[in-house]
């Protein structure tokens, strides 16, 4: 897990940015393994007592997005607290996930990969 940041939108609604980093050369899921379904997808979870995930999206560059917000494709899964990352995390890359959440308190974002291991970060919504 890399850098995190929280941006209050209004009331108890926040944008939460979390960097997912793979410093190694190899991706967390090889393309052929993903194609053939021989390894389970990577799993990204968000936990928090009184938090509801309204939307989630991967963004290319957090700094550019903050200066010039653009339309990003939403992650289209039913349970956004448990996102399956079917293609894994490419090697030598950092991707940013942006959550739109409603609630308060602390949240924990975790990334679990068969090949890449587990990482998590706790973030305070304020």
Phi, psi and omega in degrees: 000141180254219182291154175227154173206156181233136178233119180283129179268318180165146182059237178245034178250132185225151166261128179242123179254129179227124177274131174252119187241137172236098183284347182277166181287320184281141175289163180288337174224124177291145184304317182294321179294320178294318180299316184271354178066034183267357178223146180290151178295157171294154184233127177244126182237153174231126180236140177190142185298309185238053183232135176243131177272117181274322180200161176212149182203149170269134177241150185287314185217112185299317183295317177294320180298321181293324180281318184226082180301140180229168177286129178239146179292130179285152174284121187261077175225151183296309185258099183283355173278351182218091185261128175272123179257091190293330180261002178069194180250120179299157179291150177054041181223161170230127174243149180247130172259137178244121176258142168252112186237155176235127180148200180208170179095204182259146173236153176238123177254129182232147176236127183234121181230136179302313184273325186269348180091196184240145175212149178210162181213137177257134185231135177268128178276111176200000000 
